[in-house]
């Protein structure tokens, strides 16, 4: 590898990039909002894929003045499952269906009836069925179906692929039997490859748009979860990566597929290992909602979080259910709804905020408990993402889960994971686990404080019971919200 590698990850609202030396040193790191905010209305959540392309140009324009030399390679990753439908040349036929889009609840039921398998409305196939029914003319024009990173890689190299860690993951995305059962045109689905693929040289068109050197190698980073596993060195059985951001993804590294349908269990990026995961839909998103609804415009996240510092654990007997846009793992219930439970006139805004922060800890523990029930050993949690900047939130998660929490030096672990994949693909390291452990360093460790264990244990049990006991009420309310 002659020169630095540029790794870029496209998130839900932010785009991030870093330039890494062959030794793993971060030479430049930047982040910026996407040019346009996603369009959100009810269950509809869309974004213009062209904003990702424009965002890369803006991001590199900010990075370039601080770079000592031009990138020698480029690795691209992104959020998902976000659906992008294009024509033959890769031009989007319309807005992308974000991973937060939940319009296809009826299509999910149809898939379950036809296949016997549950696929969440946020996944690719329900969205395609929704498009076939509600946007038939656009559906007929589809030449390629992509996820977010695969769309970017096609625009960068002209090569159409779907990057998956293995066939066990394909059943959650698409495979031949699902395509046939749902009578979808096979030709629109690109062939499956693995993350870390050397895709080819950067096309002149992409080089001009992004102001990068032509012909540099492009590495397929693929889905953000795979890169985050590598970017937190979650490469040994028992280690857990928690991807914190708009949502939180809990990913356990193991050696055996865990069969519980409440989890997604499939191949780890490292051959021979398994990633068992559960993604909770509302963590940072819930904080965004609370901040925007109850604090003055322009309030910083640090200021908002600091207001909860003096609140004692348990939030004075207040619980928050964070299901503001349904819930994925372990409930898989698109009609779940949020609630403050136990609210009284003795509570104030700061206690409500503390309850919201604690709800993420309960949601993470909910997933971890199922992993343990299925025989998955859990040793530590490696937490990454912007919420890790809050020591309070990190400590709450450690105390509720009872697990030690490690925070990496580079919180944008997708970027480090891109460097790990690139160094392996370009021959710097022969082994992915070795590359991850060499390039990932941890900044701080949070040990669980067990003095409040009794309070949190009782609240966790009530948290679980609250969903069950409110399920029918919330489903009826959700249908009223959508006119159903």
WOGIDA-V315585 format. One record per pair of residues at least 4 apart in sequence whose C-alpha atoms are under 6 Angstrom apart, sorted by the first residue. I is the first residue (numbers start at 0). GAP is how many residues later the second one is. D is the distance in Angstrom with one decimal. If there is no record, write none. Layout:
# WOGIDA-V315585
i->(I & I)
gap->(GAP & GAP)
d->(D & D)
This chain:
# WOGIDA-V315585
i->(0 & 2 & 3 & 3 & 3 & 3 & 4 & 4 & 4 & 4 & 4 & 4 & 5 & 5 & 5 & 5 & 6 & 6 & 6 & 6 & 6 & 6 & 7 & 7 & 7 & 8 & 8 & 8 & 8 & 8 & 9 & 9 & 10 & 10 & 10 & 12 & 12 & 13 & 13 & 13 & 14 & 14 & 15 & 15 & 16 & 16 & 17 & 17 & 18 & 18 & 18 & 19 & 19 & 19 & 19 & 20 & 23 & 33 & 34 & 37 & 37 & 38 & 38 & 39 & 39 & 42 & 42 & 42 & 43 & 44 & 44 & 44 & 45 & 45 & 45 & 45 & 46 & 46 & 47 & 47 & 50 & 54 & 56 & 59 & 71 & 72 & 72 & 72 & 73 & 74 & 74 & 74 & 74 & 74 & 75 & 75 & 76 & 76 & 76 & 76 & 76 & 77 & 77 & 77 & 77 & 78 & 79 & 80 & 80 & 81 & 81 & 81 & 81 & 81 & 82 & 82 & 82 & 82 & 83 & 83 & 83 & 83 & 84 & 84 & 84 & 84 & 84 & 85 & 85 & 85 & 85 & 85 & 85 & 85 & 86 & 86 & 86 & 87 & 98 & 100 & 101 & 101 & 103 & 103 & 103 & 103 & 104 & 106 & 107 & 107 & 110 & 111 & 111 & 111 & 120 & 129 & 130 & 131 & 131 & 142 & 143 & 144 & 144 & 145 & 145 & 148 & 152 & 153 & 153 & 153 & 155 & 155 & 155 & 156 & 156 & 159 & 160 & 160 & 160 & 161 & 161 & 161 & 162 & 162 & 162 & 162 & 162 & 163 & 164 & 164 & 164 & 165 & 167 & 168 & 169 & 169 & 178 & 194 & 194 & 194 & 195 & 195 & 195 & 195 & 196 & 196 & 197 & 198 & 198 & 199 & 199 & 200 & 200 & 200 & 200 & 201 & 201 & 201 & 203 & 205 & 206 & 206 & 206 & 206 & 223 & 226 & 226 & 226 & 227 & 227 & 227 & 228 & 229 & 229 & 230 & 230 & 230 & 230 & 232 & 232 & 233 & 234 & 236 & 236 & 237 & 237 & 237 & 237 & 238 & 238 & 238 & 239 & 239 & 239 & 239 & 240 & 240 & 240 & 240 & 240 & 241 & 241 & 241 & 241 & 242 & 242 & 242 & 243 & 243 & 243 & 244 & 244 & 245 & 245 & 245 & 246 & 246 & 246 & 246 & 246 & 247 & 247 & 248 & 248 & 249 & 249 & 249 & 250 & 250 & 251 & 251 & 252 & 252 & 253 & 253 & 254 & 254 & 256 & 257 & 261 & 262 & 262 & 263 & 263 & 264 & 264 & 265 & 265 & 266 & 266 & 267 & 267 & 267 & 277 & 278 & 279 & 279 & 280 & 280 & 281 & 281 & 282 & 286 & 287 & 288 & 289 & 290 & 301 & 307 & 307 & 314 & 314 & 314 & 317 & 318 & 318 & 318 & 319 & 319 & 319 & 319 & 319 & 320 & 320 & 321 & 322 & 322 & 322 & 322 & 323 & 323 & 325 & 325 & 325 & 325 & 325 & 326 & 326 & 326 & 327 & 334 & 334 & 336 & 360 & 360 & 361 & 364 & 364 & 370 & 371 & 379 & 379 & 380 & 381 & 381 & 382 & 383 & 384 & 384 & 397 & 397 & 397 & 397 & 398 & 398 & 401 & 403 & 403 & 403 & 404 & 404 & 405 & 406 & 406 & 406 & 407 & 407 & 407 & 408 & 408 & 408 & 412 & 418 & 419 & 419 & 420 & 421 & 422 & 422 & 423 & 423 & 423 & 428 & 435 & 452 & 455 & 458 & 461 & 465 & 466 & 473 & 478 & 478 & 479)
gap->(425 & 69 & 16 & 17 & 67 & 68 & 14 & 15 & 66 & 67 & 68 & 69 & 12 & 13 & 65 & 68 & 10 & 11 & 67 & 68 & 408 & 411 & 8 & 9 & 68 & 6 & 7 & 67 & 68 & 69 & 5 & 68 & 4 & 67 & 68 & 20 & 21 & 18 & 19 & 20 & 16 & 17 & 14 & 15 & 12 & 13 & 10 & 11 & 7 & 8 & 9 & 4 & 5 & 6 & 7 & 4 & 415 & 21 & 16 & 8 & 9 & 6 & 7 & 4 & 5 & 58 & 59 & 60 & 57 & 53 & 55 & 56 & 49 & 50 & 51 & 52 & 48 & 49 & 47 & 48 & 4 & 4 & 153 & 4 & 144 & 143 & 144 & 145 & 144 & 143 & 144 & 145 & 146 & 343 & 144 & 145 & 72 & 144 & 145 & 146 & 147 & 70 & 71 & 145 & 146 & 145 & 19 & 18 & 42 & 15 & 16 & 17 & 65 & 66 & 13 & 14 & 41 & 64 & 12 & 61 & 62 & 63 & 7 & 8 & 57 & 59 & 60 & 4 & 5 & 6 & 7 & 56 & 57 & 58 & 4 & 55 & 56 & 55 & 23 & 21 & 19 & 20 & 17 & 22 & 23 & 26 & 16 & 19 & 13 & 18 & 4 & 4 & 5 & 6 & 5 & 4 & 4 & 4 & 7 & 45 & 44 & 43 & 44 & 4 & 5 & 73 & 4 & 4 & 5 & 6 & 46 & 47 & 50 & 45 & 46 & 30 & 29 & 30 & 31 & 28 & 29 & 30 & 29 & 30 & 31 & 32 & 59 & 30 & 29 & 102 & 104 & 101 & 98 & 97 & 4 & 5 & 5 & 25 & 26 & 27 & 23 & 24 & 25 & 225 & 22 & 23 & 21 & 19 & 20 & 17 & 18 & 14 & 15 & 16 & 17 & 12 & 13 & 14 & 10 & 4 & 4 & 5 & 6 & 7 & 190 & 4 & 187 & 190 & 185 & 186 & 189 & 5 & 187 & 206 & 182 & 183 & 185 & 186 & 203 & 204 & 5 & 198 & 16 & 17 & 15 & 139 & 140 & 141 & 14 & 140 & 141 & 11 & 12 & 141 & 142 & 9 & 10 & 140 & 141 & 142 & 7 & 8 & 140 & 141 & 5 & 6 & 141 & 4 & 140 & 141 & 39 & 140 & 37 & 38 & 39 & 33 & 34 & 35 & 36 & 37 & 31 & 32 & 29 & 30 & 27 & 28 & 29 & 25 & 26 & 23 & 24 & 21 & 22 & 19 & 20 & 18 & 19 & 8 & 7 & 68 & 14 & 15 & 12 & 13 & 10 & 11 & 8 & 9 & 7 & 8 & 5 & 6 & 7 & 51 & 50 & 48 & 49 & 46 & 47 & 4 & 40 & 77 & 4 & 4 & 4 & 4 & 4 & 4 & 42 & 46 & 36 & 39 & 40 & 24 & 21 & 22 & 36 & 19 & 20 & 35 & 36 & 39 & 17 & 18 & 16 & 4 & 13 & 14 & 15 & 13 & 14 & 7 & 8 & 9 & 10 & 11 & 5 & 6 & 7 & 4 & 140 & 143 & 137 & 36 & 39 & 98 & 4 & 36 & 5 & 4 & 23 & 24 & 24 & 23 & 24 & 24 & 27 & 26 & 27 & 4 & 5 & 6 & 50 & 49 & 50 & 46 & 42 & 43 & 44 & 40 & 41 & 39 & 35 & 36 & 37 & 33 & 34 & 35 & 32 & 33 & 34 & 4 & 4 & 15 & 16 & 4 & 4 & 5 & 6 & 4 & 5 & 6 & 6 & 4 & 4 & 4 & 4 & 4 & 4 & 4 & 4 & 4 & 5 & 4)
d->(5.9 & 5.1 & 5.3 & 4.5 & 5.2 & 5.5 & 5.7 & 5.4 & 5.4 & 5.7 & 4.7 & 5.8 & 5.8 & 4.5 & 5.7 & 4.8 & 5.6 & 5.5 & 5.9 & 4.7 & 5.5 & 5.6 & 5.7 & 4.3 & 5.1 & 5.9 & 5.3 & 6.0 & 4.7 & 5.1 & 4.5 & 4.5 & 5.6 & 5.9 & 5.3 & 5.9 & 5.7 & 5.7 & 4.4 & 5.3 & 5.7 & 5.6 & 5.9 & 4.3 & 5.8 & 5.5 & 5.5 & 4.2 & 5.9 & 5.4 & 5.2 & 5.5 & 5.4 & 4.7 & 5.7 & 5.1 & 5.4 & 5.7 & 5.8 & 5.6 & 4.6 & 5.6 & 5.1 & 5.7 & 4.5 & 5.7 & 4.9 & 5.3 & 5.1 & 5.6 & 5.9 & 4.6 & 5.8 & 5.5 & 5.0 & 5.3 & 5.4 & 5.3 & 4.7 & 6.0 & 5.7 & 6.0 & 4.4 & 5.7 & 5.9 & 5.3 & 4.9 & 5.9 & 4.8 & 5.8 & 4.6 & 6.0 & 5.7 & 5.9 & 5.9 & 5.1 & 4.9 & 4.7 & 4.7 & 5.8 & 5.9 & 5.6 & 4.7 & 5.6 & 5.3 & 5.7 & 5.4 & 4.8 & 5.5 & 5.6 & 4.5 & 4.6 & 5.4 & 5.8 & 5.5 & 5.0 & 5.9 & 5.2 & 4.8 & 5.9 & 5.1 & 5.9 & 5.8 & 5.9 & 5.9 & 5.9 & 4.8 & 5.1 & 5.1 & 4.2 & 5.1 & 5.8 & 6.0 & 5.3 & 5.5 & 5.7 & 4.8 & 5.3 & 5.2 & 5.7 & 5.2 & 5.5 & 5.2 & 5.5 & 5.8 & 5.6 & 5.4 & 5.2 & 5.7 & 5.5 & 5.8 & 4.7 & 5.0 & 5.2 & 5.7 & 6.0 & 4.8 & 4.8 & 5.4 & 5.2 & 4.7 & 5.8 & 5.7 & 5.6 & 5.4 & 5.4 & 5.9 & 4.6 & 5.0 & 5.5 & 5.5 & 5.8 & 5.3 & 5.4 & 5.4 & 5.7 & 4.9 & 5.2 & 5.8 & 5.9 & 6.0 & 4.7 & 5.9 & 4.9 & 5.0 & 5.5 & 5.4 & 5.2 & 5.3 & 5.5 & 5.5 & 5.5 & 4.9 & 5.1 & 5.3 & 5.7 & 5.3 & 5.6 & 5.2 & 5.5 & 5.8 & 5.3 & 5.6 & 5.3 & 5.6 & 5.2 & 4.7 & 5.5 & 5.6 & 5.6 & 5.7 & 4.2 & 5.2 & 4.6 & 5.9 & 5.5 & 4.7 & 5.5 & 5.6 & 6.0 & 5.4 & 4.7 & 5.9 & 5.4 & 6.0 & 5.9 & 4.9 & 4.3 & 5.1 & 4.6 & 5.7 & 5.1 & 4.8 & 5.6 & 4.5 & 5.9 & 4.6 & 3.8 & 5.1 & 5.6 & 5.5 & 5.9 & 4.9 & 4.3 & 5.8 & 5.0 & 4.5 & 5.0 & 5.6 & 5.6 & 5.5 & 5.4 & 4.4 & 4.8 & 6.0 & 5.9 & 5.1 & 5.7 & 4.7 & 5.9 & 5.4 & 4.6 & 6.0 & 4.7 & 5.1 & 4.8 & 5.3 & 4.5 & 5.7 & 4.8 & 5.2 & 5.6 & 6.0 & 4.3 & 4.7 & 5.9 & 4.8 & 4.9 & 5.0 & 6.0 & 5.7 & 5.3 & 5.9 & 4.1 & 5.4 & 5.3 & 5.9 & 5.6 & 4.3 & 5.6 & 5.1 & 5.9 & 5.0 & 5.8 & 5.1 & 4.9 & 5.2 & 5.5 & 5.9 & 4.9 & 5.7 & 5.4 & 5.6 & 5.1 & 5.8 & 4.1 & 5.7 & 5.5 & 4.6 & 5.7 & 5.2 & 4.6 & 4.8 & 4.9 & 5.3 & 5.5 & 5.6 & 5.4 & 6.0 & 5.4 & 5.9 & 5.8 & 6.0 & 6.0 & 6.0 & 5.9 & 5.3 & 6.0 & 5.2 & 5.6 & 5.1 & 6.0 & 5.6 & 5.1 & 5.7 & 5.1 & 5.6 & 5.7 & 4.5 & 5.6 & 5.5 & 5.8 & 4.8 & 5.1 & 5.0 & 5.5 & 5.8 & 4.7 & 4.3 & 5.5 & 5.0 & 5.9 & 4.2 & 5.3 & 4.5 & 5.8 & 5.7 & 5.4 & 5.8 & 4.2 & 5.3 & 5.8 & 5.7 & 4.6 & 5.7 & 6.0 & 5.9 & 5.3 & 5.1 & 4.8 & 5.6 & 5.2 & 4.8 & 5.8 & 4.7 & 5.5 & 5.0 & 5.1 & 5.5 & 5.5 & 5.3 & 5.9 & 4.8 & 4.5 & 5.4 & 5.4 & 5.8 & 4.8 & 5.9 & 5.6 & 5.0 & 4.6 & 5.6 & 5.8 & 5.4 & 5.7 & 3.9 & 5.3 & 5.8 & 5.1 & 4.7 & 6.0 & 6.0 & 5.6 & 5.7 & 6.0 & 5.9 & 4.9 & 6.0 & 5.7 & 4.9 & 6.0 & 5.7 & 5.8 & 5.9 & 5.9 & 5.9 & 5.9 & 6.0 & 5.7 & 5.9 & 5.8 & 4.5 & 5.8)
